[in-house]
C-alpha cells in the first residue's frame, strides 16, 4: 500500500542561497502553524513512514510482556 501525502500536489521546489536561509524559512513555516496542524502533520509523516516499510499501524502490538525488576537502593 502506497500512501501519498495529501499536500503532494502543492509542493514547490525552492532554492536557497545558504543553509541558514533554509533553516530560517523552515522555522517561519512551523511557527505559522497551529498546534493541531503540527500534530496532524507529524501523524501524517508517521503513517507515511510506516506505509513505506510495509508496517500496518493498526495491527496488534507485540505479544511480549514487560518485566520490571525493582533494584534496591544502597
C-alpha positions in Angstrom: 0.0 0.0 0.0 1.5 3.3 -1.1 0.3 6.4 0.7 0.8 9.8 -0.9 0.8 12.8 1.4 -2.3 15.0 0.9 -0.2 18.1 0.0 1.9 16.3 -2.6 0.4 18.4 -5.4 1.2 21.7 -3.7 4.9 21.2 -3.3 7.2 23.8 -4.8 10.9 23.4 -5.4 12.8 26.3 -3.7 16.4 27.1 -4.0 18.2 28.8 -1.1 21.4 30.8 -1.1 22.7 29.0 2.0 21.7 26.6 4.8 20.9 29.4 7.2 18.3 30.8 4.9 16.7 27.4 4.5 16.6 26.9 8.3 15.0 30.3 8.8 12.3 29.6 6.2 11.6 26.2 7.9 11.3 27.9 11.3 8.9 30.5 10.0 6.8 27.8 8.3 6.4 25.8 11.5 5.8 28.9 13.7 2.9 29.9 11.4 1.1 26.5 12.1 -1.3 25.8 14.9 -0.6 23.1 17.4 -3.3 20.9 15.8 -1.8 21.4 12.4 1.6 20.4 13.7 0.2 17.3 15.3 -1.6 16.3 12.2 1.5 16.8 10.0 3.5 14.7 12.5 0.9 11.9 12.5 0.8 12.0 8.7 4.6 11.6 8.5 4.5 8.7 10.9 1.7 6.9 8.9 3.7 7.6 5.6 6.9 6.2 7.1 5.2 3.1 8.3 3.5 2.5 5.0 6.8 2.8 3.2 8.2 0.0 5.3 5.0 -2.1 4.8 4.1 -2.0 8.5 0.4 -2.0 9.4 -0.1 0.7 12.1 -3.5 -0.7 13.0 -2.1 -4.2 13.8 -2.0 -5.6 17.3 1.1 -4.8 19.3 3.8 -7.1 20.4 2.8 -10.1 22.5 5.9 -9.7 24.6 5.4 -8.7 28.2 7.3 -6.1 30.1 9.0 -7.3 33.2 10.2 -4.6 35.6 12.8 -5.5 38.2 13.0 -3.2 41.2 16.5 -2.6 42.3 17.2 -1.9 46.0 19.0 1.3 46.9 22.3 1.1 48.7 
